[in-house]
């Protein structure tokens, strides 16, 4: 089984304190979770990078947030709260892909603290 690792980096012009993550790894076929802290109204992106010989073929928002928006594209997921909102939020995205030994998907739950 090949491990598909997700690497988080901050992308944008605001300082790094506007957006932070807890790094995690996942296996296709096993769900995972992470935590995010973001400033109210600011976008926060989670780039998805697979490791080894794994690759992903699609990514979709499988459960939208209640207090903002989340978008998925070919490079990851981006969350942005409603301007002025502060408090908890969450969303989930599902990545599908392949390893040399299997095809599968994983759902990543993102728990968010909006400051």
VOBA-1610 file (N, C-alpha, C; in pm, whole numbers, padded with zeros to 5 digits, always signed):
BEGIN
Unk+00084-00117+00000Unk+00000+00000+00000Unk+00090+00124+00000Unk+00064+00213-00090Unk+00144+00336-00101Unk+00075+00446-00023Unk+00150+00515+00056Unk+00097+00625+00136Unk+00083+00749+00049Unk-00033+00811+00053Unk-00055+00937-00017Unk-00046+01046+00088Unk+00056+01127+00081Unk+00076+01230+00183Unk+00021+01363+00134Unk-00041+01436+00225Unk-00089+01569+00194Unk+00007+01668+00258Unk+00054+01762+00179Unk+00146+01863+00227Unk+00073+01995+00231Unk+00077+02062+00345Unk+00011+02190+00359Unk+00113+02301+00353Unk+00086+02401+00272Unk+00168+02521+00268Unk+00075+02640+00257Unk+00118+02752+00308Unk+00038+02873+00300Unk+00061+02938+00165Unk-00045+02971+00095Unk-00035+03035-00036Unk-00114+03164-00029Unk-00050+03277-00058Unk-00121+03403-00058Unk-00030+03517-00017Unk-00087+03635-00009Unk-00009+03754+00021Unk-00016+03796+00167Unk-00116+03747+00241Unk-00128+03783+00382Unk-00023+03709+00464Unk+00002+03758+00586Unk+00102+03692+00668Unk+00053+03554+00711Unk+00147+03466+00747Unk+00116+03326+00774Unk+00017+03308+00889Unk+00007+03405+00981Unk-00085+03390+01093Unk-00232+03399+01048Unk-00259+03440+00926Unk-00396+03447+00875Unk-00451+03310+00842Unk-00364+03209+00837Unk-00406+03077+00791Unk-00306+02973+00841Unk-00353+02875+00919Unk-00263+02768+00961Unk-00337+02635+00962Unk-00261+02525+00952Unk-00315+02389+00942Unk-00237+02296+01032Unk-00297+02183+01059Unk-00227+02071+01120Unk-00197+01974+01006Unk-00071+01942+00985Unk-00033+01848+00878Unk-00090+01710+00906Unk-00118+01635+00799Unk-00167+01499+00815Unk-00131+01416+00693Unk-00141+01286+00708Unk-00123+01191+00597Unk-00247+01105+00589Unk-00268+01046+00471Unk-00383+00958+00457Unk-00350+00845+00361Unk-00429+00738+00370Unk-00430+00630+00272Unk-00560+00641+00195Unk-00555+00620+00062Unk-00680+00611-00012Unk-00759+00496+00048Unk-00886+00519+00073Unk-00970+00418+00136Unk-00987+00439+00285Unk-00912+00534+00343Unk-00922+00564+00486Unk-00948+00713+00503Unk-01052+00748+00577Unk-01084+00888+00599Unk-00987+00950+00698Unk-00974+01083+00694Unk-00880+01153+00780Unk-00943+01285+00824Unk-00872+01357+00910Unk-00922+01486+00958Unk-00804+01577+00989Unk-00832+01707+00992Unk-00731+01805+01026Unk-00799+01928+01085Unk-00720+02015+01142Unk-00770+02140+01199Unk-00710+02258+01124Unk-00789+02364+01113Unk-00748+02485+01044Unk-00786+02605+01131Unk-00701+02706+01133Unk-00732+02834+01196Unk-00718+02940+01089Unk-00818+03028+01076Unk-00818+03127+00969Unk-00881+03256+01020Unk-00837+03367+00966Unk-00899+03496+00998Unk-01031+03510+00925Unk-01125+03576+00991Unk-01258+03597+00934Unk-01249+03666+00798Unk-01318+03608+00700Unk-01324+03666+00566Unk-01204+03642+00479Unk-01099+03578+00531Unk-00976+03554+00454Unk-00977+03413+00395Unk-00933+03395+00272Unk-00925+03260+00215Unk-00808+03182+00275Unk-00825+03053+00284Unk-00723+02964+00337Unk-00720+02839+00248Unk-00608+02812+00183Unk-00598+02702+00087Unk-00522+02584+00145Unk-00569+02465+00112Unk-00504+02340+00149Unk-00459+02273+00019Unk-00331+02287-00018Unk-00283+02217-00137Unk-00277+02067-00111Unk-00314+01986-00209Unk-00309+01841-00197Unk-00195+01789-00282Unk-00101+01722-00217Unk+00014+01665-00286Unk+00023+01518-00247Unk+00026+01430-00343Unk+00039+01288-00311Unk+00187+01249-00309Unk+00217+01147-00234Unk+00354+01098-00224Unk+00369+00966-00296Unk+00492+00926-00317Unk+00518+00798-00382Unk+00463+00794-00523Unk+00408+00678-00560Unk+00351+00661-00694Unk+00200+00677-00694Unk+00147+00739-00593Unk+00003+00765-00586Unk-00030+00892-00662Unk-00150+00899-00713Unk-00197+01021-00778Unk-00347+01033-00753Unk-00398+01155-00755Unk-00541+01171-00739Unk-00601+01220-00870Unk-00724+01179-00894Unk-00790+01209-01021Unk-00902+01311-01007Unk-00956+01326-00887Unk-01062+01425-00868Unk-01069+01465-00722Unk-01126+01583-00700Unk-01148+01631-00566Unk-01277+01713-00567Unk-01366+01684-00471Unk-01494+01754-00461Unk-01521+01790-00315Unk-01598+01895-00294Unk-01645+01929-00160Unk-01761+01835-00131Unk-01745+01746-00035Unk-01848+01647-00005Unk-01944+01694+00104Unk-01904+01791+00186Unk-01993+01853+00283Unk-01952+01999+00295Unk-02038+02091+00250Unk-02001+02233+00253Unk-02003+02290+00395Unk-01930+02399+00416Unk-01934+02466+00546Unk-02066+02540+00565Unk-02101+02567+00691Unk-02225+02639+00721Unk-02204+02790+00725Unk-02083+02834+00753Unk-02058+02976+00777Unk-01961+03038+00678Unk-01952+02980+00561Unk-01863+03031+00458Unk-01875+02947+00333Unk-01771+02950+00253Unk-01769+02873+00129Unk-01641+02790+00123Unk-01649+02680+00051Unk-01533+02596+00023Unk-01536+02560-00124Unk-01418+02563-00187Unk-01405+02528-00329Unk-01297+02423-00342Unk-01316+02331-00433Unk-01214+02231-00465Unk-01173+02251-00609Unk-01044+02232-00635Unk-00996+02236-00773Unk-00886+02131-00787Unk-00817+02131-00896Unk-00718+02027-00922Unk-00598+02031-00829Unk-00580+02139-00753Unk-00463+02146-00666Unk-00496+02144-00517Unk-00624+02147-00479Unk-00657+02144-00337Unk-00794+02202-00308Unk-00811+02245-00182Unk-00938+02303-00138Unk-00911+02437-00072Unk-01005+02530-00087Unk-00994+02664-00027Unk-01121+02693+00051Unk-01104+02744+00173Unk-01214+02783+00260Unk-01209+02933+00282Unk-01326+02997+00289Unk-01336+03138+00325Unk-01465+03159+00402Unk-01455+03216+00524Unk-01574+03241+00605Unk-01648+03363+00553Unk-01772+03378+00598Unk-01845+03502+00573Unk-01770+03614+00644Unk-01759+03732+00582Unk-01692+03844+00649Unk-01758+03874+00783Unk-01678+03890+00886Unk-01727+03921+01019Unk-01762+03800+01104Unk-01775+03682+01042Unk-01806+03561+01120Unk-01684+03521+01202Unk-01708+03484+01328Unk-01606+03428+01414Unk-01667+03310+01487Unk-01592+03201+01496Unk-01643+03083+01565Unk-01604+02957+01490Unk-01669+02847+01524Unk-01635+02719+01461Unk-01705+02702+01326Unk-01644+02624+01241Unk-01703+02583+01115Unk-01634+02453+01075Unk-01679+02391+00971Unk-01614+02271+00919Unk-01665+02243+00779Unk-01587+02167+00706Unk-01629+02116+00577Unk-01552+01988+00552Unk-01592+01916+00449Unk-01521+01793+00412Unk-01500+01793+00262Unk-01386+01739+00221Unk-01363+01719+00079Unk-01319+01576+00057Unk-01352+01525-00061Unk-01320+01387-00097Unk-01227+01387-00216Unk-01114+01320-00200Unk-01016+01305-00308Unk-01019+01159-00353Unk-01024+01138-00483Unk-01020+01004-00541Unk-00892+00990-00620Unk-00836+00870-00619Unk-00712+00851-00690Unk-00670+00706-00696Unk-00544+00685-00734Unk-00492+00550-00751Unk-00353+00537-00691Unk-00321+00415-00653Unk-00186+00376-00616Unk-00152+00258-00708Unk-00031+00209-00706Unk-00001+00092-00790Unk-00087-00030-00758Unk-00147-00036-00638Unk-00221-00155-00597Unk-00371-00137-00582Unk-00421-00015-00587Unk-00564+00006-00568Unk-00610+00141-00619Unk-00741+00151-00639Unk-00808+00277-00668Unk-00902+00302-00552Unk-00911+00427-00509Unk-00998+00454-00396Unk-01019+00602-00375Unk-01079+00632-00262Unk-01102+00772-00227Unk-01082+00787-00077Unk-01066+00911-00036Unk-01056+00944+00105Unk-01132+01073+00128Unk-01199+01082+00240Unk-01267+01204+00277Unk-01191+01268+00392Unk-01159+01395+00376Unk-01086+01469+00478Unk-01181+01570+00542Unk-01202+01555+00672Unk-01284+01647+00751Unk-01192+01761+00797Unk-01231+01885+00770Unk-01153+02001+00811Unk-01233+02076+00917Unk-01182+02074+01041Unk-01244+02148+01152Unk-01178+02286+01156Unk-01260+02390+01160Unk-01208+02526+01143Unk-01241+02612+01264Unk-01143+02690+01304Unk-01163+02797+01401Unk-01145+02928+01326Unk-01251+03007+01317Unk-01245+03136+01247Unk-01226+03245+01354Unk-01120+03322+01338Unk-01087+03428+01435Unk-01114+03564+01378
//
